[in-house]
Amino acid sequence: MKSQIISLTTGSRETVHDITGECQSFAGSVGGDGLLHVFVPHATAGVAIIELGAGSDDDLLAALGDLLPADDRWRHAHGSRGHGRSHVMPALIPPYATVPVLGGRLALGTWQSIAIVDLNVDNRERQVRLSFLSD
């Protein structure tokens, strides 16, 4: 198994942050066939495979806002208003995804991208572990 950590800044607002390029660069540097496992080791972020740039990312954030409102209902209540929802989100958008790699290329569908979903405006710095598994 080959593994690498990438760092990113998600900013001061809810975001869907595209990491497809970084994932492809890593998979290409290892080459061959296998599986790319993407894992974000944070209790308040997730990994989504989704179409980006055509409004789906904004739709995802809107849907999460409807499902997990940023209000005072959350028992986990430190940090910014509604922070507890960020700890619930990874149950809906897990902190990992696995993508097939063929010949060093991600085997994603035409409109699929790999993104970090982050509702936690209190933690702007994130790490993502990329692991390439092959035989």
DSSP file (Angstrom, degrees, kcal/mol; ACC not computed):
  #  RESIDUE AA STRUCTURE BP1 BP2  ACC     N-H-->O    O-->H-N    N-H-->O    O-->H-N    TCO  KAPPA ALPHA  PHI   PSI    X-CA   Y-CA   Z-CA
    1    1 A M              0   0    0      0, 0.0     2,-0.4     0, 0.0   132,-0.2   0.000 360.0 360.0 360.0 135.0    0.0    0.0    0.0
    2    2 A K  E     -A  132   0A   0    130,-2.0   130,-3.2     2,-0.0     2,-0.3  -0.891 360.0-174.7-107.1 143.0    1.2    3.5   -0.8
    3    3 A S  E     +A  131   0A   0     -2,-0.4     2,-0.3   128,-0.2   128,-0.2  -0.988  11.3 175.4-142.8 149.1   -0.1    6.4    1.2
    4    4 A Q  E     -A  130   0A   0    126,-2.5   126,-3.3    -2,-0.3     2,-0.5  -0.991  20.9-138.2-149.7 146.7    0.1   10.2    1.2
    5    5 A I  E     -A  129   0A   0     -2,-0.3     2,-0.4   124,-0.2   124,-0.2  -0.932  16.4-166.2-108.1 131.8   -1.5   13.0    3.2
    6    6 A I  E     -A  128   0A   0    122,-2.8   122,-2.7    -2,-0.5     2,-0.4  -0.901   9.1-146.8-111.1 147.6   -2.6   16.2    1.4
    7    7 A S  E     +A  127   0A   0     -2,-0.4     2,-0.3   120,-0.2   120,-0.2  -0.878  20.1 173.4-112.0 145.3   -3.5   19.3    3.3
    8    8 A L  E     -A  126   0A   0    118,-2.6   118,-3.1    -2,-0.4     2,-0.6  -0.988  29.8-130.7-147.8 156.8   -6.1   21.8    2.3
    9    9 A T  E     -A  125   0A   0     -2,-0.3   116,-0.2   116,-0.2   115,-0.1  -0.948  15.2-172.1-108.7 120.5   -7.9   24.9    3.5
   10   10 A T        -     0   0    0    114,-3.0     3,-0.4    -2,-0.6   115,-0.1   0.610  36.4-134.3 -90.7 -12.6  -11.6   24.7    3.3
   11   11 A G        -     0   0    0    113,-0.6    -1,-0.2     1,-0.2   112,-0.1  -0.391  31.4 -59.0  95.7-170.9  -12.2   28.3    4.3
   12   12 A S  S    S+     0   0    0     -2,-0.1     2,-0.3     2,-0.1    -1,-0.2   0.174 110.4  56.6-104.8  15.9  -14.6   30.1    6.6
   13   13 A R  S    S-     0   0    0     -3,-0.4   107,-0.1   107,-0.1   105,-0.1  -0.950  99.4 -75.1-140.4 163.5  -17.9   28.9    5.1
   14   14 A E        +     0   0    0     -2,-0.3     2,-0.3   105,-0.2   105,-0.2  -0.261  63.2 179.5 -55.2 141.0  -19.5   25.6    4.4
   15   15 A T  E     -E  118   0B   0    103,-2.6   103,-2.6    -4,-0.1     2,-0.5  -0.985  44.0-148.4-150.1 156.1  -17.9   24.1    1.3
   16   16 A V  E     -E  117   0B   0     -2,-0.3     2,-0.6   101,-0.2   101,-0.2  -0.964  35.2-162.7-118.6 106.7  -17.7   21.3   -1.1
   17   17 A H  E     -E  116   0B   0     99,-3.1    99,-2.7    -2,-0.5     2,-0.3  -0.835  12.7-132.8-105.3 117.4  -14.0   21.3   -2.0
   18   18 A D  E     +E  115   0B   0     -2,-0.6    97,-0.2    97,-0.2     4,-0.1  -0.502  32.6 164.1 -71.3 124.3  -12.8   19.4   -5.1
   19   19 A I     >  +     0   0    0     95,-3.0     4,-2.4    -2,-0.3     5,-0.2   0.139  40.9 113.0-122.0  16.7   -9.8   17.2   -4.6
   20   20 A T  H  > S+     0   0    0     94,-0.7     4,-2.8     1,-0.2     5,-0.2   0.904  76.7  52.3 -57.6 -43.7  -10.1   15.2   -7.9
   21   21 A G  H  > S+     0   0    0      1,-0.2     4,-2.5     2,-0.2    -1,-0.2   0.915 110.3  46.9 -60.4 -45.1   -6.9   16.6   -9.3
   22   22 A E  H  > S+     0   0    0      2,-0.2     4,-2.1     1,-0.2    -1,-0.2   0.887 113.0  50.3 -63.8 -39.0   -4.9   15.7   -6.2
   23   23 A C  H  X S+     0   0    0     -4,-2.4     4,-2.6     2,-0.2    -2,-0.2   0.917 111.8  47.3 -65.4 -43.3   -6.4   12.2   -6.2
   24   24 A Q  H  X S+     0   0    0     -4,-2.8     4,-2.9     2,-0.2     5,-0.2   0.904 110.3  52.7 -65.5 -41.0   -5.6   11.7   -9.9
   25   25 A S  H  X S+     0   0    0     -4,-2.5     4,-1.9    -5,-0.2    -1,-0.2   0.923 112.4  45.3 -59.8 -44.2   -2.0   13.0   -9.4
   26   26 A F  H  X S+     0   0    0     -4,-2.1     4,-1.5     2,-0.2     5,-0.2   0.951 114.5  46.9 -65.1 -49.1   -1.4   10.5   -6.6
   27   27 A A  H  X S+     0   0    0     -4,-2.6     4,-2.8     1,-0.2    -2,-0.2   0.899 113.2  50.2 -60.3 -40.7   -3.0    7.6   -8.4
   28   28 A G  H  < S+     0   0    0     -4,-2.9    -1,-0.2     1,-0.2    -2,-0.2   0.847 106.3  55.1 -66.1 -34.5   -1.0    8.4  -11.5
   29   29 A S  H  < S+     0   0    0     -4,-1.9    -1,-0.2    -5,-0.2    -2,-0.2   0.812 114.3  40.4 -70.0 -28.6    2.3    8.7   -9.6
   30   30 A V  H  < S-     0   0    0     -4,-1.5    -2,-0.2    -3,-0.2    -1,-0.2   0.869  99.4-171.4 -83.5 -41.3    1.7    5.1   -8.3
   31   31 A G     <  +     0   0    0     -4,-2.8    73,-0.2    -5,-0.2    -2,-0.1   0.101  33.5  66.9  74.3 170.7    0.4    3.8  -11.6
   32   32 A G  S    S-     0   0    0     -4,-0.1    72,-2.9    70,-0.1     2,-0.3  -0.248  88.7 -44.4  80.4-166.6   -1.2    0.5  -12.4
   33   33 A D  S    S+     0   0    0     70,-0.2     2,-0.3    69,-0.2   102,-0.3  -0.768  78.6  93.0-103.7 147.4   -4.5   -1.0  -11.3
   34   34 A G  E     -B  101   0A   0     67,-2.3    67,-2.8    -2,-0.3     2,-0.4  -0.979  67.6 -61.0 168.4-154.9   -5.9   -0.9   -7.8
   35   35 A L  E     -BC 100 133A   0     98,-2.5    98,-3.0    -2,-0.3     2,-0.6  -0.984  29.4-147.8-126.3 134.0   -8.1    1.0   -5.5
   36   36 A L  E     -BC  99 132A   0     63,-3.2    63,-2.8    -2,-0.4     2,-0.5  -0.908  15.2-162.6 -98.5 120.7   -7.7    4.6   -4.3
   37   37 A H  E     -BC  98 131A   0     94,-3.3    94,-2.6    -2,-0.6     2,-0.5  -0.919   1.5-162.8-105.1 127.3   -9.1    5.0   -0.8
   38   38 A V  E     +BC  97 130A   0     59,-3.3    59,-1.9    -2,-0.5     2,-0.4  -0.944  13.2 175.3-112.7 124.8   -9.7    8.6    0.3
   39   39 A F  E     -BC  96 129A   0     90,-2.4    90,-3.4    -2,-0.5    57,-0.2  -0.995  21.4-158.7-136.1 129.5  -10.1    9.3    4.0
   40   40 A V        -     0   0    0     55,-2.6     2,-2.1    -2,-0.4     5,-0.2  -0.927  13.5-151.5-107.1 111.0  -10.5   12.5    5.9
   41   41 A P        +     0   0    0      0, 0.0     2,-0.4     0, 0.0    87,-0.1  -0.315  59.4 106.2 -83.2  59.0   -9.5   12.0    9.6
   42   42 A H    >   -     0   0    0     -2,-2.1     3,-0.9     3,-0.2    -2,-0.1  -0.990  68.7-136.9-135.6 142.9  -11.8   14.6   11.0
   43   43 A A  T 3  S+     0   0    0     -2,-0.4    -1,-0.0     1,-0.2    46,-0.0   0.494 102.9  45.9 -76.5  -3.3  -15.0   14.2   13.0
   44   44 A T  T 3  S+     0   0    0     45,-0.1    75,-0.7    46,-0.1    76,-0.6   0.067  99.7  71.1-131.6  25.8  -16.7   17.0   11.1
   45   45 A A  E <   -F  118   0B   0     -3,-0.9     2,-0.3    -5,-0.2    73,-0.2  -0.960  53.0-165.8-140.1 158.6  -16.0   16.3    7.4
   46   46 A G  E     -F  117   0B   0     71,-2.3    71,-2.7    -2,-0.3     2,-0.5  -0.868  19.9-122.5-137.6 171.4  -16.9   13.8    4.7
   47   47 A V  E     -F  116   0B   0     47,-3.3     2,-0.4    -2,-0.3    49,-0.3  -0.978  29.7-176.0-119.4 126.4  -15.9   12.6    1.3
   48   48 A A  E     -F  115   0B   0     67,-2.9    67,-2.8    -2,-0.5     2,-0.6  -0.945  23.9-148.0-123.7 144.0  -18.5   12.7   -1.5
   49   49 A I  E     +F  114   0B   0     -2,-0.4     2,-0.3    65,-0.2    65,-0.2  -0.960  49.6 136.0-105.9 114.9  -18.4   11.6   -5.1
   50   50 A I  E     -F  113   0B   0     63,-1.9    63,-1.3    -2,-0.6     2,-0.3  -0.978  61.4 -89.4-156.7 155.5  -20.6   14.0   -6.9
   51   51 A E        -     0   0    0     -2,-0.3     2,-0.3    61,-0.2    61,-0.2  -0.603  48.5-161.5 -70.7 134.4  -20.9   16.2  -10.0
   52   52 A L        +     0   0    0     59,-0.4    62,-0.0    -2,-0.3    -1,-0.0  -0.865  57.7  28.3-119.5 153.9  -19.3   19.6   -9.3
   53   53 A G  S    S+     0   0    0     -2,-0.3    -1,-0.1     1,-0.1    -2,-0.0   0.409  97.4  82.5  85.2  -2.2  -19.6   23.0  -11.0
   54   54 A A  S    S-     0   0    0     -3,-0.1    -2,-0.1     0, 0.0    -1,-0.1   0.148 117.5 -84.9-118.2  17.8  -23.1   22.6  -12.3
   55   55 A G  S  > S+     0   0    0     -4,-0.0     4,-2.5     4,-0.0     5,-0.2   0.190 103.6 108.3 102.0 -16.4  -25.0   23.5   -9.2
   56   56 A S  H  > S+     0   0    0      1,-0.2     4,-2.6     2,-0.2     5,-0.2   0.860  77.6  54.5 -64.2 -34.6  -24.9   20.1   -7.5
   57   57 A D  H  > S+     0   0    0      2,-0.2     4,-2.1     1,-0.2    -1,-0.2   0.922 111.3  44.5 -65.1 -42.5  -22.4   21.2   -4.9
   58   58 A D  H  > S+     0   0    0      2,-0.2     4,-2.3     1,-0.2    -2,-0.2   0.883 112.5  52.8 -66.4 -38.1  -24.7   24.1   -3.9
   59   59 A D  H  X S+     0   0    0     -4,-2.5     4,-2.7     2,-0.2    -2,-0.2   0.896 107.6  51.8 -63.0 -40.0  -27.7   21.8   -3.9
   60   60 A L  H  X S+     0   0    0     -4,-2.6     4,-2.7     2,-0.2     5,-0.2   0.940 110.5  47.1 -62.1 -46.9  -25.8   19.4   -1.6
   61   61 A L  H  X S+     0   0    0     -4,-2.1     4,-2.0     1,-0.2    -1,-0.2   0.887 112.9  50.0 -62.6 -38.0  -25.0   22.2    0.8
   62   62 A A  H  X S+     0   0    0     -4,-2.3     4,-1.9     2,-0.2    -2,-0.2   0.915 111.0  48.8 -65.3 -42.8  -28.7   23.4    0.7
   63   63 A A  H  X S+     0   0    0     -4,-2.7     4,-2.7     1,-0.2     5,-0.2   0.912 111.5  49.0 -63.7 -42.3  -30.0   19.9    1.3
   64   64 A L  H  X S+     0   0    0     -4,-2.7     4,-3.2     1,-0.2    -1,-0.2   0.868 108.3  54.9 -65.0 -34.7  -27.6   19.5    4.3
   65   65 A G  H  < S+     0   0    0     -4,-2.0    -1,-0.2    -5,-0.2    -2,-0.2   0.874 111.0  45.2 -63.4 -37.0  -28.8   22.9    5.6
   66   66 A D  H  < S+     0   0    0     -4,-1.9    -2,-0.2     1,-0.1    -1,-0.2   0.909 120.4  39.1 -70.8 -42.9  -32.4   21.5    5.5
   67   67 A L  H  < S+     0   0    0     -4,-2.7    -2,-0.2     1,-0.3    -3,-0.2   0.865 130.7  27.3 -74.3 -37.2  -31.5   18.2    7.1
   68   68 A L  S  < S-     0   0    0     -4,-3.2    -1,-0.3    -5,-0.2    -2,-0.1  -0.682  83.7-162.2-129.0  75.2  -29.0   19.6    9.6
   69   69 A P        -     0   0    0      0, 0.0     2,-1.8     0, 0.0     4,-0.2  -0.240  25.3-120.8 -64.0 147.1  -29.9   23.2   10.4
   70   70 A A  S    S+     0   0    0     -5,-0.1     2,-0.2     2,-0.1    12,-0.1  -0.552  73.7 111.9 -85.3  72.9  -27.3   25.5   12.0
   71   71 A D  S >  S-     0   0    0     -2,-1.8     3,-0.5    11,-0.1    11,-0.4  -0.558  83.1 -84.2-130.8-164.3  -29.4   26.3   15.0
   72   72 A D  T 3  S+     0   0    0      1,-0.2    -2,-0.1    -2,-0.2     5,-0.0   0.191  93.7  97.8 -95.8  17.1  -29.4   25.6   18.8
   73   73 A R  T 3   +     0   0    0     -4,-0.2     2,-0.3     3,-0.0    -1,-0.2   0.668  59.0 101.7 -76.0 -15.6  -31.0   22.1   18.7
   74   74 A W    <   -     0   0    0     -3,-0.5    10,-0.1     1,-0.1     8,-0.1  -0.521  59.8-154.5 -83.1 132.2  -27.7   20.3   18.9
   75   75 A R  S    S+     0   0    0     -2,-0.3     2,-1.4     1,-0.1    -1,-0.1   0.851  89.2  73.0 -70.0 -35.5  -26.6   18.8   22.2
   76   76 A H  S    S+     0   0    0      1,-0.1     8,-0.5     6,-0.1     2,-0.3  -0.690  72.7 165.4 -78.1  97.5  -22.9   18.9   21.1
   77   77 A A        +     0   0    0     -2,-1.4     2,-0.3     6,-0.1    -1,-0.1  -0.562  17.0 110.3-129.6  68.1  -22.8   22.7   21.5
   78   78 A H        +     0   0    0     -2,-0.3     5,-0.2     2,-0.1     2,-0.1  -0.887  65.6  19.6-126.3 166.3  -19.5   24.4   21.4
   79   79 A G  S    S+     0   0    0     -2,-0.3     3,-0.1     4,-0.1     4,-0.1  -0.460 110.9   3.5  78.3-151.0  -17.9   26.6   18.8
   80   80 A S  S >  S-     0   0    0      1,-0.2     3,-1.9    -2,-0.1     4,-0.2  -0.173  97.5 -72.9 -68.9 162.9  -20.1   28.4   16.2
   81   81 A R  T 3  S+     0   0    0      1,-0.3    -1,-0.2     2,-0.1    -9,-0.1  -0.325 121.6  13.3 -58.4 130.2  -23.9   28.2   16.2
   82   82 A G  T >> S+     0   0    0    -11,-0.4     3,-1.7    -3,-0.1     4,-0.5   0.619  79.5 144.2  79.7  13.4  -25.1   24.8   15.1
   83   83 A H  H X>  +     0   0    0     -3,-1.9     3,-1.5     1,-0.3     4,-0.7   0.821  61.0  69.2 -56.1 -33.0  -21.6   23.2   15.4
   84   84 A G  H >> S+     0   0    0     -8,-0.5     3,-0.9     1,-0.3     4,-0.8   0.800  88.2  64.3 -57.4 -29.8  -23.1   19.9   16.6
   85   85 A R  H X> S+     0   0    0     -3,-1.7     4,-2.1     1,-0.2     3,-0.5   0.828  93.0  62.2 -64.2 -30.4  -24.6   19.3   13.1
   86   86 A S  H << S+     0   0    0     -3,-1.5    -1,-0.2    -4,-0.5    -2,-0.2   0.807 102.5  51.0 -64.4 -28.3  -21.0   19.1   11.8
   87   87 A H  H << S+     0   0    0     -3,-0.9    -1,-0.2    -4,-0.7    -2,-0.2   0.689 111.5  47.3 -81.5 -18.9  -20.5   16.1   14.0
   88   88 A V  H X< S+     0   0    0     -4,-0.8     3,-2.1    -3,-0.5     4,-0.5   0.787  94.4  77.3 -87.1 -31.8  -23.7   14.4   12.7
   89   89 A M  G >X S+     0   0    0     -4,-2.1     4,-2.8     1,-0.3     3,-2.1   0.820  81.9  64.1 -51.7 -41.2  -22.9   15.0    9.0
   90   90 A P  G 34 S+     0   0    0      0, 0.0    -1,-0.3     0, 0.0    -2,-0.1   0.681  93.7  63.6 -63.9 -12.7  -20.3   12.2    8.6
   91   91 A A  G <4 S+     0   0    0     -3,-2.1    -2,-0.2     3,-0.1    -3,-0.1   0.752 114.4  32.8 -74.5 -23.2  -23.1    9.7    9.4
   92   92 A L  T <4 S+     0   0    0     -3,-2.1    -3,-0.1    -4,-0.5    -1,-0.1   0.809 133.1  29.4 -97.5 -40.9  -24.7   10.9    6.1
   93   93 A I  S  < S-     0   0    0     -4,-2.8    -1,-0.3    24,-0.1   -45,-0.1  -0.916  94.5-139.6-119.8  99.4  -21.6   11.7    4.1
   94   94 A P        -     0   0    0      0, 0.0   -47,-3.3     0, 0.0    -3,-0.1  -0.080  16.2-115.4 -65.0 160.9  -19.0    9.3    5.4
   95   95 A P  S    S+     0   0    0      0, 0.0   -55,-2.6     0, 0.0     2,-0.3   0.156  92.4  50.3 -81.3  21.9  -15.4   10.4    5.9
   96   96 A Y  E     -B   39   0A   0    -49,-0.3     2,-0.3   -57,-0.2   -49,-0.3  -0.985  52.3-178.9-153.1 160.0  -14.1    8.0    3.2
   97   97 A A  E     -B   38   0A   0    -59,-1.9   -59,-3.3    -2,-0.3     2,-0.4  -0.958  15.8-146.1-155.9 152.5  -14.6    6.8   -0.4
   98   98 A T  E     -B   37   0A   0     -2,-0.3   -61,-0.2   -61,-0.2    -2,-0.0  -0.989  15.1-173.2-125.7 132.3  -13.0    4.2   -2.5
   99   99 A V  E     -B   36   0A   0    -63,-2.8   -63,-3.2    -2,-0.4     9,-0.1  -0.981  25.3-118.8-127.1 132.5  -12.5    4.6   -6.3
  100  100 A P  E     -B   35   0A   0      0, 0.0     7,-2.9     0, 0.0     2,-0.4  -0.402  24.7-154.9 -65.5 147.2  -11.1    2.0   -8.8
  101  101 A V  E     -BD  34 106A   0    -67,-2.8   -67,-2.3     5,-0.2     2,-0.5  -0.996   9.6-173.2-126.1 127.0   -7.9    2.9  -10.6
  102  102 A L  E >  S- D   0 105A   0      3,-2.6     3,-1.5    -2,-0.4   -69,-0.2  -0.977  73.5 -14.6-123.9 120.2   -7.1    1.4  -14.0
  103  103 A G  T 3  S-     0   0    0     -2,-0.5   -70,-0.2     1,-0.3    -1,-0.1   0.845 128.7 -53.6  59.1  34.7   -3.8    2.0  -15.6
  104  104 A G  T 3  S+     0   0    0    -72,-2.9     2,-0.4     1,-0.2    -1,-0.3   0.529 116.6 111.6  79.6   5.5   -3.1    4.9  -13.2
  105  105 A R  E <  S-D  102   0A   0     -3,-1.5    -3,-2.6   -73,-0.2    -1,-0.2  -0.925  74.2-112.4-115.7 136.8   -6.3    6.7  -14.0
  106  106 A L  E     -D  101   0A   0     -2,-0.4     2,-1.1    -5,-0.2    -5,-0.2  -0.458  22.8-139.0 -62.0 132.5   -9.3    7.2  -11.7
  107  107 A A        +     0   0    0     -7,-2.9     2,-0.2    -2,-0.2    -1,-0.1  -0.393  49.2 148.1 -93.6  56.6  -12.2    5.1  -13.1
  108  108 A L        -     0   0    0     -2,-1.1     2,-0.0     1,-0.1    -9,-0.0  -0.514  51.6-102.5 -85.1 157.6  -14.8    7.8  -12.3
  109  109 A G    >   -     0   0    0     -2,-0.2     3,-1.4     1,-0.1    -1,-0.1  -0.271  45.6 -90.0 -71.1 168.1  -17.9    8.4  -14.4
  110  110 A T  T 3  S+     0   0    0      1,-0.3    -1,-0.1   -59,-0.0    -2,-0.1   0.844 124.7  27.4 -50.4 -44.9  -18.0   11.3  -16.8
  111  111 A W  T 3  S+     0   0    0    -60,-0.1   -59,-0.4     2,-0.0     2,-0.3   0.298  95.3 116.3-105.3   9.2  -19.4   13.9  -14.4
  112  112 A Q    <   +     0   0    0     -3,-1.4     2,-0.3   -61,-0.2   -61,-0.2  -0.593  34.9 173.5 -85.6 140.5  -18.1   12.5  -11.1
  113  113 A S  E     - F   0  50B   0    -63,-1.3   -63,-1.9    -2,-0.3     2,-0.5  -0.912  31.0-120.3-133.5 162.4  -15.6   14.3   -8.9
  114  114 A I  E     + F   0  49B   0     -2,-0.3   -95,-3.0   -65,-0.2   -94,-0.7  -0.924  39.8 174.9-106.7 127.9  -14.2   13.6   -5.5
  115  115 A A  E     -EF  18  48B   0    -67,-2.8   -67,-2.9    -2,-0.5     2,-0.5  -0.966  33.2-130.3-137.5 148.9  -14.9   16.3   -2.9
  116  116 A I  E     -EF  17  47B   0    -99,-2.7   -99,-3.1    -2,-0.3     2,-0.6  -0.863  24.5-152.2 -91.9 129.1  -14.4   17.0    0.7
  117  117 A V  E     +EF  16  46B   0    -71,-2.7   -71,-2.3    -2,-0.5     2,-0.4  -0.918  19.7 175.6-105.8 123.7  -17.7   18.2    2.3
  118  118 A D  E     +EF  15  45B   0   -103,-2.6  -103,-2.6    -2,-0.6   -73,-0.2  -0.953  23.4 165.6-137.9 113.5  -17.1   20.5    5.3
  119  119 A L        +     0   0    0    -75,-0.7     2,-1.0    -2,-0.4  -105,-0.2   0.505  54.8 102.9 -96.6  -8.8  -19.8   22.3    7.3
  120  120 A N    >   +     0   0    0    -76,-0.6     3,-0.9     1,-0.2  -107,-0.1  -0.652  42.3 177.5 -85.3 100.2  -17.4   23.2   10.1
  121  121 A V  T 3  S+     0   0    0     -2,-1.0    -1,-0.2     1,-0.2     3,-0.2   0.533  75.3  69.2 -78.6  -5.8  -16.5   26.8    9.8
  122  122 A D  T 3  S+     0   0    0      1,-0.2     2,-0.5   -42,-0.1    -1,-0.2   0.656  98.6  49.4 -85.5 -16.9  -14.4   26.6   13.0
  123  123 A N    <   +     0   0    0     -3,-0.9    -1,-0.2     1,-0.1    -3,-0.1  -0.893  58.3 167.8-127.4 100.4  -11.8   24.3   11.5
  124  124 A R        +     0   0    0     -2,-0.5  -114,-3.0    -3,-0.2  -113,-0.6   0.686  57.6  77.0 -87.5 -20.1  -10.4   25.6    8.2
  125  125 A E  E     +A    9   0A   0   -116,-0.2     2,-0.3  -115,-0.1  -116,-0.2  -0.817  60.3 176.2-100.0 127.7   -7.4   23.3    7.9
  126  126 A R  E     -A    8   0A   0   -118,-3.1  -118,-2.6    -2,-0.5     2,-0.4  -0.922  19.1-152.0-128.9 152.3   -8.0   19.7    6.8
  127  127 A Q  E     -A    7   0A   0     -2,-0.3     2,-0.4  -120,-0.2  -120,-0.2  -0.939   8.4-163.7-118.7 148.3   -5.9   16.7    6.0
  128  128 A V  E     -A    6   0A   0   -122,-2.7  -122,-2.8    -2,-0.4     2,-0.6  -0.998  10.5-145.5-131.7 128.2   -6.9   14.0    3.6
  129  129 A R  E     -AC   5  39A   0    -90,-3.4   -90,-2.4    -2,-0.4     2,-0.5  -0.846  12.0-164.7 -95.9 123.8   -5.2   10.6    3.5
  130  130 A L  E     -AC   4  38A   0   -126,-3.3  -126,-2.5    -2,-0.6     2,-0.4  -0.929   8.9-175.9-104.8 127.2   -4.9    9.0    0.1
  131  131 A S  E     -AC   3  37A   0    -94,-2.6   -94,-3.3    -2,-0.5     2,-0.6  -0.990  13.1-155.4-128.2 130.8   -4.1    5.3    0.0
  132  132 A F  E     -AC   2  36A   0   -130,-3.2  -130,-2.0    -2,-0.4     2,-0.5  -0.922  11.9-167.4-108.3 120.5   -3.4    3.2   -3.1
  133  133 A L  E     + C   0  35A   0    -98,-3.0   -98,-2.5    -2,-0.6     2,-0.3  -0.919  19.8 147.4-111.0 128.6   -4.1   -0.5   -2.7
  134  134 A S              0   0    0     -2,-0.5  -100,-0.1  -100,-0.2  -102,-0.0  -0.942 360.0 360.0-147.7 169.4   -2.9   -3.0   -5.3
  135  135 A D              0   0    0     -2,-0.3  -101,-0.1  -102,-0.3    -2,-0.0   0.485 360.0 360.0 -93.9 360.0   -1.7   -6.6   -5.3
